[in-house]
Amino acid sequence: MSYKRAIHILPNDLLEMVQEYVDGEFIYIPRKSGKKKEWGSNTSTRTELQQRNRQIYEEYLAGNSLQQLADKYFLSLKSMQRIIREQRNIP
């Protein structure tokens, strides 16, 4: 999320109306519901986590215990169980 100067975006009369409520403060204007972006759509984080989870599952199938994997990836046992369960259900 980046900040935009209202003076460069809003018509002067609308800017004056907004200043009646919020003068010199920061405000957040949410996206319209149909224009929301999915989590991770602007970065590679989603892809990296999918690759990590796939790697965890492969190591689990190769015989590593959940505790070993949790220690290696600095995750809780519950997180490991969730990852294994989710990966098992991917075709």
PDB file of N, CA, C and O in Angstrom:
ATOM      1  N   MET A   1       0.853  -1.164   0.000  1.00  0.00           N
ATOM      2  CA  MET A   1       0.000   0.000   0.000  1.00  0.00           C
ATOM      3  C   MET A   1       0.899   1.227   0.000  1.00  0.00           C
ATOM      4  O   MET A   1       1.863   1.303   0.762  1.00  0.00           O
ATOM      5  N   SER A   2       0.581   2.171  -0.847  1.00  0.00           N
ATOM      6  CA  SER A   2       1.344   3.405  -0.881  1.00  0.00           C
ATOM      7  C   SER A   2       0.415   4.585  -0.623  1.00  0.00           C
ATOM      8  O   SER A   2      -0.794   4.513  -0.842  1.00  0.00           O
ATOM      9  N   TYR A   3       1.007   5.654  -0.159  1.00  0.00           N
ATOM     10  CA  TYR A   3       0.232   6.850   0.121  1.00  0.00           C
ATOM     11  C   TYR A   3       0.181   7.751  -1.096  1.00  0.00           C
ATOM     12  O   TYR A   3       1.160   7.880  -1.831  1.00  0.00           O
ATOM     13  N   LYS A   4      -0.940   8.356  -1.295  1.00  0.00           N
ATOM     14  CA  LYS A   4      -1.138   9.321  -2.376  1.00  0.00           C
ATOM     15  C   LYS A   4      -1.555  10.641  -1.738  1.00  0.00           C
ATOM     16  O   LYS A   4      -2.238  10.646  -0.713  1.00  0.00           O
ATOM     17  N   ARG A   5      -1.157  11.734  -2.323  1.00  0.00           N
ATOM     18  CA  ARG A   5      -1.580  13.042  -1.825  1.00  0.00           C
ATOM     19  C   ARG A   5      -2.985  13.330  -2.329  1.00  0.00           C
ATOM     20  O   ARG A   5      -3.254  13.312  -3.530  1.00  0.00           O
ATOM     21  N   ALA A   6      -3.870  13.595  -1.383  1.00  0.00           N
ATOM     22  CA  ALA A   6      -5.269  13.847  -1.725  1.00  0.00           C
ATOM     23  C   ALA A   6      -5.401  15.030  -2.669  1.00  0.00           C
ATOM     24  O   ALA A   6      -6.282  15.045  -3.528  1.00  0.00           O
ATOM     25  N   ILE A   7      -4.541  16.012  -2.520  1.00  0.00           N
ATOM     26  CA  ILE A   7      -4.613  17.216  -3.361  1.00  0.00           C
ATOM     27  C   ILE A   7      -4.371  16.879  -4.832  1.00  0.00           C
ATOM     28  O   ILE A   7      -4.823  17.597  -5.724  1.00  0.00           O
ATOM     29  N   HIS A   8      -3.651  15.774  -5.077  1.00  0.00           N
ATOM     30  CA  HIS A   8      -3.365  15.356  -6.452  1.00  0.00           C
ATOM     31  C   HIS A   8      -4.438  14.427  -7.019  1.00  0.00           C
ATOM     32  O   HIS A   8      -4.471  14.186  -8.226  1.00  0.00           O
ATOM     33  N   ILE A   9      -5.311  13.906  -6.163  1.00  0.00           N
ATOM     34  CA  ILE A   9      -6.280  12.909  -6.592  1.00  0.00           C
ATOM     35  C   ILE A   9      -7.717  13.425  -6.558  1.00  0.00           C
ATOM     36  O   ILE A   9      -8.478  13.237  -7.507  1.00  0.00           O
ATOM     37  N   LEU A  10      -8.074  14.072  -5.462  1.00  0.00           N
ATOM     38  CA  LEU A  10      -9.469  14.458  -5.244  1.00  0.00           C
ATOM     39  C   LEU A  10      -9.776  15.836  -5.818  1.00  0.00           C
ATOM     40  O   LEU A  10      -8.917  16.718  -5.814  1.00  0.00           O
ATOM     41  N   PRO A  11     -10.995  16.023  -6.308  1.00  0.00           N
ATOM     42  CA  PRO A  11     -11.413  17.372  -6.718  1.00  0.00           C
ATOM     43  C   PRO A  11     -11.404  18.287  -5.489  1.00  0.00           C
ATOM     44  O   PRO A  11     -11.622  17.833  -4.366  1.00  0.00           O
ATOM     45  N   ASN A  12     -11.153  19.551  -5.711  1.00  0.00           N
ATOM     46  CA  ASN A  12     -10.984  20.510  -4.621  1.00  0.00           C
ATOM     47  C   ASN A  12     -12.196  20.542  -3.685  1.00  0.00           C
ATOM     48  O   ASN A  12     -12.023  20.578  -2.466  1.00  0.00           O
ATOM     49  N   ASP A  13     -13.417  20.529  -4.228  1.00  0.00           N
ATOM     50  CA  ASP A  13     -14.599  20.579  -3.369  1.00  0.00           C
ATOM     51  C   ASP A  13     -14.720  19.327  -2.491  1.00  0.00           C
ATOM     52  O   ASP A  13     -15.136  19.423  -1.336  1.00  0.00           O
ATOM     53  N   LEU A  14     -14.360  18.152  -3.029  1.00  0.00           N
ATOM     54  CA  LEU A  14     -14.394  16.925  -2.244  1.00  0.00           C
ATOM     55  C   LEU A  14     -13.304  16.954  -1.167  1.00  0.00           C
ATOM     56  O   LEU A  14     -13.532  16.526  -0.036  1.00  0.00           O
ATOM     57  N   LEU A  15     -12.137  17.453  -1.520  1.00  0.00           N
ATOM     58  CA  LEU A  15     -11.043  17.575  -0.558  1.00  0.00           C
ATOM     59  C   LEU A  15     -11.461  18.453   0.615  1.00  0.00           C
ATOM     60  O   LEU A  15     -11.177  18.125   1.767  1.00  0.00           O
ATOM     61  N   GLU A  16     -12.122  19.550   0.336  1.00  0.00           N
ATOM     62  CA  GLU A  16     -12.581  20.439   1.402  1.00  0.00           C
ATOM     63  C   GLU A  16     -13.607  19.747   2.296  1.00  0.00           C
ATOM     64  O   GLU A  16     -13.617  19.963   3.508  1.00  0.00           O
ATOM     65  N   MET A  17     -14.477  18.908   1.701  1.00  0.00           N
ATOM     66  CA  MET A  17     -15.457  18.178   2.503  1.00  0.00           C
ATOM     67  C   MET A  17     -14.757  17.161   3.415  1.00  0.00           C
ATOM     68  O   MET A  17     -15.129  17.013   4.579  1.00  0.00           O
ATOM     69  N   VAL A  18     -13.759  16.472   2.893  1.00  0.00           N
ATOM     70  CA  VAL A  18     -13.021  15.501   3.696  1.00  0.00           C
ATOM     71  C   VAL A  18     -12.294  16.221   4.832  1.00  0.00           C
ATOM     72  O   VAL A  18     -12.233  15.713   5.951  1.00  0.00           O
ATOM     73  N   GLN A  19     -11.745  17.398   4.548  1.00  0.00           N
ATOM     74  CA  GLN A  19     -11.034  18.155   5.578  1.00  0.00           C
ATOM     75  C   GLN A  19     -11.944  18.578   6.724  1.00  0.00           C
ATOM     76  O   GLN A  19     -11.464  18.833   7.828  1.00  0.00           O
ATOM     77  N   GLU A  20     -13.242  18.655   6.481  1.00  0.00           N
ATOM     78  CA  GLU A  20     -14.182  18.970   7.558  1.00  0.00           C
ATOM     79  C   GLU A  20     -14.174  17.860   8.615  1.00  0.00           C
ATOM     80  O   GLU A  20     -14.385  18.125   9.798  1.00  0.00           O
ATOM     81  N   TYR A  21     -13.930  16.619   8.183  1.00  0.00           N
ATOM     82  CA  TYR A  21     -13.942  15.476   9.087  1.00  0.00           C
ATOM     83  C   TYR A  21     -12.553  15.077   9.547  1.00  0.00           C
ATOM     84  O   TYR A  21     -12.355  14.720  10.709  1.00  0.00           O
ATOM     85  N   VAL A  22     -11.602  15.136   8.647  1.00  0.00           N
ATOM     86  CA  VAL A  22     -10.249  14.674   8.946  1.00  0.00           C
ATOM     87  C   VAL A  22      -9.274  15.715   8.396  1.00  0.00           C
ATOM     88  O   VAL A  22      -8.946  15.699   7.210  1.00  0.00           O
ATOM     89  N   ASP A  23      -8.823  16.599   9.246  1.00  0.00           N
ATOM     90  CA  ASP A  23      -7.943  17.679   8.805  1.00  0.00           C
ATOM     91  C   ASP A  23      -6.497  17.366   9.177  1.00  0.00           C
ATOM     92  O   ASP A  23      -6.114  17.453  10.344  1.00  0.00           O
ATOM     93  N   GLY A  24      -5.706  17.004   8.185  1.00  0.00           N
ATOM     94  CA  GLY A  24      -4.288  16.740   8.419  1.00  0.00           C
ATOM     95  C   GLY A  24      -3.985  15.376   9.001  1.00  0.00           C
ATOM     96  O   GLY A  24      -2.854  15.137   9.424  1.00  0.00           O
ATOM     97  N   GLU A  25      -4.948  14.471   9.039  1.00  0.00           N
ATOM     98  CA  GLU A  25      -4.754  13.120   9.576  1.00  0.00           C
ATOM     99  C   GLU A  25      -4.666  12.125   8.418  1.00  0.00           C
ATOM    100  O   GLU A  25      -5.070  12.419   7.293  1.00  0.00           O
ATOM    101  N   PHE A  26      -4.130  10.945   8.721  1.00  0.00           N
ATOM    102  CA  PHE A  26      -4.096   9.870   7.742  1.00  0.00           C
ATOM    103  C   PHE A  26      -5.394   9.085   7.840  1.00  0.00           C
ATOM    104  O   PHE A  26      -5.886   8.819   8.937  1.00  0.00           O
ATOM    105  N   ILE A  27      -5.943   8.719   6.698  1.00  0.00           N
ATOM    106  CA  ILE A  27      -7.120   7.853   6.676  1.00  0.00           C
ATOM    107  C   ILE A  27      -6.874   6.729   5.682  1.00  0.00           C
ATOM    108  O   ILE A  27      -6.101   6.869   4.734  1.00  0.00           O
ATOM    109  N   TYR A  28      -7.545   5.620   5.919  1.00  0.00           N
ATOM    110  CA  TYR A  28      -7.454   4.475   5.015  1.00  0.00           C
ATOM    111  C   TYR A  28      -8.780   4.359   4.279  1.00  0.00           C
ATOM    112  O   TYR A  28      -9.842   4.362   4.900  1.00  0.00           O
ATOM    113  N   ILE A  29      -8.720   4.260   2.978  1.00  0.00           N
ATOM    114  CA  ILE A  29      -9.922   4.085   2.168  1.00  0.00           C
ATOM    115  C   ILE A  29      -9.851   2.675   1.589  1.00  0.00           C
ATOM    116  O   ILE A  29      -9.006   2.399   0.737  1.00  0.00           O
ATOM    117  N   PRO A  30     -10.734   1.776   2.045  1.00  0.00           N
ATOM    118  CA  PRO A  30     -10.669   0.382   1.586  1.00  0.00           C
ATOM    119  C   PRO A  30     -11.082   0.241   0.128  1.00  0.00           C
ATOM    120  O   PRO A  30     -11.801   1.075  -0.422  1.00  0.00           O
ATOM    121  N   ARG A  31     -10.608  -0.834  -0.475  1.00  0.00           N
ATOM    122  CA  ARG A  31     -10.991  -1.150  -1.855  1.00  0.00           C
ATOM    123  C   ARG A  31     -12.454  -1.548  -1.914  1.00  0.00           C
ATOM    124  O   ARG A  31     -13.026  -2.011  -0.927  1.00  0.00           O
ATOM    125  N   LYS A  32     -13.046  -1.366  -3.069  1.00  0.00           N
ATOM    126  CA  LYS A  32     -14.395  -1.881  -3.298  1.00  0.00           C
ATOM    127  C   LYS A  32     -14.318  -3.402  -3.244  1.00  0.00           C
ATOM    128  O   LYS A  32     -13.292  -3.987  -3.591  1.00  0.00           O
ATOM    129  N   SER A  33     -15.389  -4.035  -2.814  1.00  0.00           N
ATOM    130  CA  SER A  33     -15.347  -5.483  -2.583  1.00  0.00           C
ATOM    131  C   SER A  33     -14.988  -6.275  -3.843  1.00  0.00           C
ATOM    132  O   SER A  33     -14.338  -7.315  -3.735  1.00  0.00           O
ATOM    133  N   GLY A  34     -15.377  -5.830  -4.996  1.00  0.00           N
ATOM    134  CA  GLY A  34     -15.073  -6.553  -6.222  1.00  0.00           C
ATOM    135  C   GLY A  34     -13.659  -6.362  -6.718  1.00  0.00           C
ATOM    136  O   GLY A  34     -13.232  -7.055  -7.642  1.00  0.00           O
ATOM    137  N   LYS A  35     -12.918  -5.436  -6.124  1.00  0.00           N
ATOM    138  CA  LYS A  35     -11.568  -5.141  -6.596  1.00  0.00           C
ATOM    139  C   LYS A  35     -10.484  -5.574  -5.622  1.00  0.00           C
ATOM    140  O   LYS A  35      -9.318  -5.219  -5.795  1.00  0.00           O
ATOM    141  N   LYS A  36     -10.856  -6.340  -4.595  1.00  0.00           N
ATOM    142  CA  LYS A  36      -9.872  -6.773  -3.618  1.00  0.00           C
ATOM    143  C   LYS A  36      -8.895  -7.744  -4.262  1.00  0.00           C
ATOM    144  O   LYS A  36      -9.269  -8.563  -5.102  1.00  0.00           O
ATOM    145  N   LYS A  37      -7.638  -7.636  -3.852  1.00  0.00           N
ATOM    146  CA  LYS A  37      -6.607  -8.538  -4.350  1.00  0.00           C
ATOM    147  C   LYS A  37      -6.424  -9.677  -3.372  1.00  0.00           C
ATOM    148  O   LYS A  37      -6.639  -9.518  -2.170  1.00  0.00           O
ATOM    149  N   GLU A  38      -6.027 -10.822  -3.887  1.00  0.00           N
ATOM    150  CA  GLU A  38      -5.753 -11.965  -3.033  1.00  0.00           C
ATOM    151  C   GLU A  38      -4.466 -11.740  -2.276  1.00  0.00           C
ATOM    152  O   GLU A  38      -3.574 -11.026  -2.735  1.00  0.00           O
ATOM    153  N   TRP A  39      -4.378 -12.363  -1.097  1.00  0.00           N
ATOM    154  CA  TRP A  39      -3.176 -12.252  -0.296  1.00  0.00           C
ATOM    155  C   TRP A  39      -1.982 -12.779  -1.083  1.00  0.00           C
ATOM    156  O   TRP A  39      -2.048 -13.852  -1.682  1.00  0.00           O
ATOM    157  N   GLY A  40      -0.900 -12.022  -1.078  1.00  0.00           N
ATOM    158  CA  GLY A  40       0.315 -12.454  -1.743  1.00  0.00           C
ATOM    159  C   GLY A  40       0.349 -12.223  -3.235  1.00  0.00           C
ATOM    160  O   GLY A  40       1.278 -12.683  -3.899  1.00  0.00           O
ATOM    161  N   SER A  41      -0.628 -11.530  -3.789  1.00  0.00           N
ATOM    162  CA  SER A  41      -0.669 -11.348  -5.235  1.00  0.00           C
ATOM    163  C   SER A  41       0.372 -10.340  -5.729  1.00  0.00           C
ATOM    164  O   SER A  41       0.709 -10.335  -6.913  1.00  0.00           O
ATOM    165  N   ASN A  42       0.881  -9.492  -4.842  1.00  0.00           N
ATOM    166  CA  ASN A  42       1.875  -8.499  -5.257  1.00  0.00           C
ATOM    167  C   ASN A  42       3.309  -8.966  -5.033  1.00  0.00           C
ATOM    168  O   ASN A  42       4.248  -8.302  -5.471  1.00  0.00           O
ATOM    169  N   THR A  43       3.488 -10.088  -4.362  1.00  0.00           N
ATOM    170  CA  THR A  43       4.834 -10.576  -4.057  1.00  0.00           C
ATOM    171  C   THR A  43       4.933 -12.059  -4.424  1.00  0.00           C
ATOM    172  O   THR A  43       3.971 -12.669  -4.890  1.00  0.00           O
ATOM    173  N   SER A  44       6.104 -12.609  -4.203  1.00  0.00           N
ATOM    174  CA  SER A  44       6.304 -14.029  -4.484  1.00  0.00           C
ATOM    175  C   SER A  44       6.110 -14.882  -3.232  1.00  0.00           C
ATOM    176  O   SER A  44       6.390 -16.081  -3.262  1.00  0.00           O
ATOM    177  N   THR A  45       5.641 -14.297  -2.145  1.00  0.00           N
ATOM    178  CA  THR A  45       5.514 -15.009  -0.882  1.00  0.00           C
ATOM    179  C   THR A  45       4.628 -16.236  -0.998  1.00  0.00           C
ATOM    180  O   THR A  45       4.972 -17.299  -0.482  1.00  0.00           O
ATOM    181  N   ARG A  46       3.506 -16.105  -1.662  1.00  0.00           N
ATOM    182  CA  ARG A  46       2.582 -17.241  -1.792  1.00  0.00           C
ATOM    183  C   ARG A  46       3.266 -18.412  -2.491  1.00  0.00           C
ATOM    184  O   ARG A  46       3.153 -19.552  -2.041  1.00  0.00           O
ATOM    185  N   THR A  47       3.970 -18.144  -3.579  1.00  0.00           N
ATOM    186  CA  THR A  47       4.670 -19.188  -4.323  1.00  0.00           C
ATOM    187  C   THR A  47       5.777 -19.813  -3.475  1.00  0.00           C
ATOM    188  O   THR A  47       5.960 -21.031  -3.481  1.00  0.00           O
ATOM    189  N   GLU A  48       6.516 -18.970  -2.747  1.00  0.00           N
ATOM    190  CA  GLU A  48       7.590 -19.477  -1.898  1.00  0.00           C
ATOM    191  C   GLU A  48       7.055 -20.387  -0.803  1.00  0.00           C
ATOM    192  O   GLU A  48       7.664 -21.413  -0.500  1.00  0.00           O
ATOM    193  N   LEU A  49       5.920 -20.023  -0.204  1.00  0.00           N
ATOM    194  CA  LEU A  49       5.326 -20.866   0.837  1.00  0.00           C
ATOM    195  C   LEU A  49       4.809 -22.180   0.264  1.00  0.00           C
ATOM    196  O   LEU A  49       4.917 -23.224   0.906  1.00  0.00           O
ATOM    197  N   GLN A  50       4.252 -22.133  -0.933  1.00  0.00           N
ATOM    198  CA  GLN A  50       3.792 -23.369  -1.573  1.00  0.00           C
ATOM    199  C   GLN A  50       4.967 -24.307  -1.837  1.00  0.00           C
ATOM    200  O   GLN A  50       4.871 -25.515  -1.622  1.00  0.00           O
ATOM    201  N   GLN A  51       6.082 -23.733  -2.307  1.00  0.00           N
ATOM    202  CA  GLN A  51       7.277 -24.542  -2.563  1.00  0.00           C
ATOM    203  C   GLN A  51       7.827 -25.121  -1.261  1.00  0.00           C
ATOM    204  O   GLN A  51       8.210 -26.289  -1.208  1.00  0.00           O
ATOM    205  N   ARG A  52       7.864 -24.287  -0.200  1.00  0.00           N
ATOM    206  CA  ARG A  52       8.351 -24.760   1.095  1.00  0.00           C
ATOM    207  C   ARG A  52       7.478 -25.895   1.609  1.00  0.00           C
ATOM    208  O   ARG A  52       7.989 -26.912   2.079  1.00  0.00           O
ATOM    209  N   ASN A  53       6.169 -25.726   1.520  1.00  0.00           N
ATOM    210  CA  ASN A  53       5.254 -26.754   2.016  1.00  0.00           C
ATOM    211  C   ASN A  53       5.389 -28.053   1.233  1.00  0.00           C
ATOM    212  O   ASN A  53       5.293 -29.142   1.797  1.00  0.00           O
ATOM    213  N   ARG A  54       5.613 -27.928  -0.071  1.00  0.00           N
ATOM    214  CA  ARG A  54       5.820 -29.131  -0.901  1.00  0.00           C
ATOM    215  C   ARG A  54       7.100 -29.842  -0.474  1.00  0.00           C
ATOM    216  O   ARG A  54       7.140 -31.070  -0.390  1.00  0.00           O
ATOM    217  N   GLN A  55       8.144 -29.059  -0.204  1.00  0.00           N
ATOM    218  CA  GLN A  55       9.419 -29.618   0.245  1.00  0.00           C
ATOM    219  C   GLN A  55       9.249 -30.322   1.599  1.00  0.00           C
ATOM    220  O   GLN A  55       9.786 -31.409   1.812  1.00  0.00           O
ATOM    221  N   ILE A  56       8.503 -29.695   2.504  1.00  0.00           N
ATOM    222  CA  ILE A  56       8.241 -30.309   3.809  1.00  0.00           C
ATOM    223  C   ILE A  56       7.542 -31.651   3.618  1.00  0.00           C
ATOM    224  O   ILE A  56       7.907 -32.639   4.254  1.00  0.00           O
ATOM    225  N   TYR A  57       6.546 -31.687   2.750  1.00  0.00           N
ATOM    226  CA  TYR A  57       5.799 -32.926   2.515  1.00  0.00           C
ATOM    227  C   TYR A  57       6.702 -34.011   1.931  1.00  0.00           C
ATOM    228  O   TYR A  57       6.617 -35.172   2.332  1.00  0.00           O
ATOM    229  N   GLU A  58       7.554 -33.643   0.999  1.00  0.00           N
ATOM    230  CA  GLU A  58       8.479 -34.620   0.406  1.00  0.00           C
ATOM    231  C   GLU A  58       9.443 -35.161   1.456  1.00  0.00           C
ATOM    232  O   GLU A  58       9.748 -36.354   1.464  1.00  0.00           O
ATOM    233  N   GLU A  59       9.923 -34.292   2.340  1.00  0.00           N
ATOM    234  CA  GLU A  59      10.824 -34.739   3.403  1.00  0.00           C
ATOM    235  C   GLU A  59      10.081 -35.630   4.396  1.00  0.00           C
ATOM    236  O   GLU A  59      10.659 -36.577   4.932  1.00  0.00           O
ATOM    237  N   TYR A  60       8.822 -35.337   4.641  1.00  0.00           N
ATOM    238  CA  TYR A  60       7.999 -36.173   5.519  1.00  0.00           C
ATOM    239  C   TYR A  60       7.821 -37.569   4.902  1.00  0.00           C
ATOM    240  O   TYR A  60       7.951 -38.581   5.592  1.00  0.00           O
ATOM    241  N   LEU A  61       7.525 -37.610   3.608  1.00  0.00           N
ATOM    242  CA  LEU A  61       7.373 -38.897   2.923  1.00  0.00           C
ATOM    243  C   LEU A  61       8.680 -39.681   2.892  1.00  0.00           C
ATOM    244  O   LEU A  61       8.673 -40.910   2.834  1.00  0.00           O
ATOM    245  N   ALA A  62       9.797 -38.966   2.931  1.00  0.00           N
ATOM    246  CA  ALA A  62      11.104 -39.624   2.914  1.00  0.00           C
ATOM    247  C   ALA A  62      11.487 -40.175   4.290  1.00  0.00           C
ATOM    248  O   ALA A  62      12.519 -40.831   4.437  1.00  0.00           O
ATOM    249  N   GLY A  63      10.647 -39.904   5.301  1.00  0.00           N
ATOM    250  CA  GLY A  63      10.892 -40.512   6.604  1.00  0.00           C
ATOM    251  C   GLY A  63      11.233 -39.560   7.733  1.00  0.00           C
ATOM    252  O   GLY A  63      11.425 -40.011   8.862  1.00  0.00           O
ATOM    253  N   ASN A  64      11.315 -38.290   7.482  1.00  0.00           N
ATOM    254  CA  ASN A  64      11.582 -37.345   8.560  1.00  0.00           C
ATOM    255  C   ASN A  64      10.359 -37.214   9.458  1.00  0.00           C
ATOM    256  O   ASN A  64       9.225 -37.217   8.979  1.00  0.00           O
ATOM    257  N   SER A  65      10.590 -37.101  10.741  1.00  0.00           N
ATOM    258  CA  SER A  65       9.472 -36.973  11.678  1.00  0.00           C
ATOM    259  C   SER A  65       8.957 -35.534  11.679  1.00  0.00           C
ATOM    260  O   SER A  65       9.642 -34.606  11.250  1.00  0.00           O
ATOM    261  N   LEU A  66       7.727 -35.382  12.174  1.00  0.00           N
ATOM    262  CA  LEU A  66       7.153 -34.040  12.274  1.00  0.00           C
ATOM    263  C   LEU A  66       8.007 -33.147  13.170  1.00  0.00           C
ATOM    264  O   LEU A  66       8.178 -31.961  12.887  1.00  0.00           O
ATOM    265  N   GLN A  67       8.545 -33.720  14.255  1.00  0.00           N
ATOM    266  CA  GLN A  67       9.372 -32.929  15.170  1.00  0.00           C
ATOM    267  C   GLN A  67      10.653 -32.471  14.477  1.00  0.00           C
ATOM    268  O   GLN A  67      11.067 -31.323  14.642  1.00  0.00           O
ATOM    269  N   GLN A  68      11.282 -33.352  13.705  1.00  0.00           N
ATOM    270  CA  GLN A  68      12.488 -32.972  12.971  1.00  0.00           C
ATOM    271  C   GLN A  68      12.193 -31.831  11.994  1.00  0.00           C
ATOM    272  O   GLN A  68      12.956 -30.869  11.900  1.00  0.00           O
ATOM    273  N   LEU A  69      11.093 -31.948  11.280  1.00  0.00           N
ATOM    274  CA  LEU A  69      10.722 -30.923  10.306  1.00  0.00           C
ATOM    275  C   LEU A  69      10.350 -29.606  10.995  1.00  0.00           C
ATOM    276  O   LEU A  69      10.699 -28.528  10.515  1.00  0.00           O
ATOM    277  N   ALA A  70       9.642 -29.702  12.122  1.00  0.00           N
ATOM    278  CA  ALA A  70       9.279 -28.501  12.866  1.00  0.00           C
ATOM    279  C   ALA A  70      10.529 -27.764  13.324  1.00  0.00           C
ATOM    280  O   ALA A  70      10.597 -26.538  13.243  1.00  0.00           O
ATOM    281  N   ASP A  71      11.513 -28.508  13.803  1.00  0.00           N
ATOM    282  CA  ASP A  71      12.766 -27.892  14.239  1.00  0.00           C
ATOM    283  C   ASP A  71      13.523 -27.280  13.062  1.00  0.00           C
ATOM    284  O   ASP A  71      14.059 -26.177  13.164  1.00  0.00           O
ATOM    285  N   LYS A  72      13.561 -27.998  11.957  1.00  0.00           N
ATOM    286  CA  LYS A  72      14.294 -27.519  10.785  1.00  0.00           C
ATOM    287  C   LYS A  72      13.694 -26.246  10.206  1.00  0.00           C
ATOM    288  O   LYS A  72      14.427 -25.334   9.824  1.00  0.00           O
ATOM    289  N   TYR A  73      12.365 -26.176  10.137  1.00  0.00           N
ATOM    290  CA  TYR A  73      11.692 -25.041   9.507  1.00  0.00           C
ATOM    291  C   TYR A  73      11.166 -24.010  10.522  1.00  0.00           C
ATOM    292  O   TYR A  73      10.493 -23.049  10.149  1.00  0.00           O
ATOM    293  N   PHE A  74      11.481 -24.225  11.800  1.00  0.00           N
ATOM    294  CA  PHE A  74      11.080 -23.292  12.858  1.00  0.00           C
ATOM    295  C   PHE A  74       9.563 -23.077  12.881  1.00  0.00           C
ATOM    296  O   PHE A  74       9.080 -21.949  12.966  1.00  0.00           O
ATOM    297  N   LEU A  75       8.828 -24.190  12.803  1.00  0.00           N
ATOM    298  CA  LEU A  75       7.372 -24.150  12.849  1.00  0.00           C
ATOM    299  C   LEU A  75       6.884 -25.033  13.988  1.00  0.00           C
ATOM    300  O   LEU A  75       7.616 -25.897  14.470  1.00  0.00           O
ATOM    301  N   SER A  76       5.652 -24.816  14.413  1.00  0.00           N
ATOM    302  CA  SER A  76       5.071 -25.636  15.480  1.00  0.00           C
ATOM    303  C   SER A  76       4.628 -26.984  14.913  1.00  0.00           C
ATOM    304  O   SER A  76       4.474 -27.155  13.704  1.00  0.00           O
ATOM    305  N   LEU A  77       4.429 -27.930  15.825  1.00  0.00           N
ATOM    306  CA  LEU A  77       3.932 -29.236  15.394  1.00  0.00           C
ATOM    307  C   LEU A  77       2.549 -29.114  14.756  1.00  0.00           C
ATOM    308  O   LEU A  77       2.252 -29.806  13.782  1.00  0.00           O
ATOM    309  N   LYS A  78       1.715 -28.251  15.293  1.00  0.00           N
ATOM    310  CA  LYS A  78       0.382 -28.033  14.707  1.00  0.00           C
ATOM    311  C   LYS A  78       0.499 -27.521  13.273  1.00  0.00           C
ATOM    312  O   LYS A  78      -0.253 -27.949  12.398  1.00  0.00           O
ATOM    313  N   SER A  79       1.429 -26.617  13.034  1.00  0.00           N
ATOM    314  CA  SER A  79       1.634 -26.110  11.669  1.00  0.00           C
ATOM    315  C   SER A  79       2.097 -27.228  10.748  1.00  0.00           C
ATOM    316  O   SER A  79       1.652 -27.323   9.604  1.00  0.00           O
ATOM    317  N   MET A  80       2.985 -28.070  11.245  1.00  0.00           N
ATOM    318  CA  MET A  80       3.459 -29.202  10.446  1.00  0.00           C
ATOM    319  C   MET A  80       2.310 -30.145  10.113  1.00  0.00           C
ATOM    320  O   MET A  80       2.192 -30.605   8.977  1.00  0.00           O
ATOM    321  N   GLN A  81       1.469 -30.432  11.091  1.00  0.00           N
ATOM    322  CA  GLN A  81       0.330 -31.309  10.853  1.00  0.00           C
ATOM    323  C   GLN A  81      -0.602 -30.724   9.800  1.00  0.00           C
ATOM    324  O   GLN A  81      -1.107 -31.442   8.937  1.00  0.00           O
ATOM    325  N   ARG A  82      -0.827 -29.410   9.877  1.00  0.00           N
ATOM    326  CA  ARG A  82      -1.694 -28.741   8.906  1.00  0.00           C
ATOM    327  C   ARG A  82      -1.089 -28.817   7.511  1.00  0.00           C
ATOM    328  O   ARG A  82      -1.791 -29.116   6.545  1.00  0.00           O
ATOM    329  N   ILE A  83       0.207 -28.549   7.401  1.00  0.00           N
ATOM    330  CA  ILE A  83       0.879 -28.584   6.099  1.00  0.00           C
ATOM    331  C   ILE A  83       0.807 -29.983   5.487  1.00  0.00           C
ATOM    332  O   ILE A  83       0.495 -30.133   4.306  1.00  0.00           O
ATOM    333  N   ILE A  84       1.095 -30.999   6.291  1.00  0.00           N
ATOM    334  CA  ILE A  84       1.050 -32.388   5.799  1.00  0.00           C
ATOM    335  C   ILE A  84      -0.361 -32.734   5.345  1.00  0.00           C
ATOM    336  O   ILE A  84      -0.544 -33.317   4.276  1.00  0.00           O
ATOM    337  N   ARG A  85      -1.360 -32.378   6.152  1.00  0.00           N
ATOM    338  CA  ARG A  85      -2.754 -32.659   5.793  1.00  0.00           C
ATOM    339  C   ARG A  85      -3.131 -31.972   4.491  1.00  0.00           C
ATOM    340  O   ARG A  85      -3.748 -32.589   3.623  1.00  0.00           O
ATOM    341  N   GLU A  86      -2.765 -30.685   4.340  1.00  0.00           N
ATOM    342  CA  GLU A  86      -3.093 -29.946   3.119  1.00  0.00           C
ATOM    343  C   GLU A  86      -2.384 -30.516   1.900  1.00  0.00           C
ATOM    344  O   GLU A  86      -2.984 -30.644   0.833  1.00  0.00           O
ATOM    345  N   GLN A  87      -1.110 -30.859   2.052  1.00  0.00           N
ATOM    346  CA  GLN A  87      -0.349 -31.398   0.934  1.00  0.00           C
ATOM    347  C   GLN A  87      -0.865 -32.772   0.510  1.00  0.00           C
ATOM    348  O   GLN A  87      -0.844 -33.116  -0.672  1.00  0.00           O
ATOM    349  N   ARG A  88      -1.324 -33.544   1.478  1.00  0.00           N
ATOM    350  CA  ARG A  88      -1.869 -34.870   1.189  1.00  0.00           C
ATOM    351  C   ARG A  88      -3.115 -34.765   0.300  1.00  0.00           C
ATOM    352  O   ARG A  88      -3.393 -35.656  -0.504  1.00  0.00           O
ATOM    353  N   ASN A  89      -3.854 -33.673   0.455  1.00  0.00           N
ATOM    354  CA  ASN A  89      -5.100 -33.500  -0.292  1.00  0.00           C
ATOM    355  C   ASN A  89      -4.915 -32.836  -1.655  1.00  0.00           C
ATOM    356  O   ASN A  89      -5.882 -32.675  -2.400  1.00  0.00           O
ATOM    357  N   ILE A  90      -3.696 -32.453  -1.982  1.00  0.00           N
ATOM    358  CA  ILE A  90      -3.436 -31.864  -3.301  1.00  0.00           C
ATOM    359  C   ILE A  90      -3.224 -32.995  -4.293  1.00  0.00           C
ATOM    360  O   ILE A  90      -2.403 -33.883  -4.060  1.00  0.00           O
ATOM    361  N   PRO A  91      -3.968 -32.968  -5.409  1.00  0.00           N
ATOM    362  CA  PRO A  91      -3.845 -34.057  -6.390  1.00  0.00           C
ATOM    363  C   PRO A  91      -2.494 -34.082  -7.092  1.00  0.00           C
ATOM    364  O   PRO A  91      -2.254 -34.942  -7.939  1.00  0.00           O
TER     365      PRO A  91
END
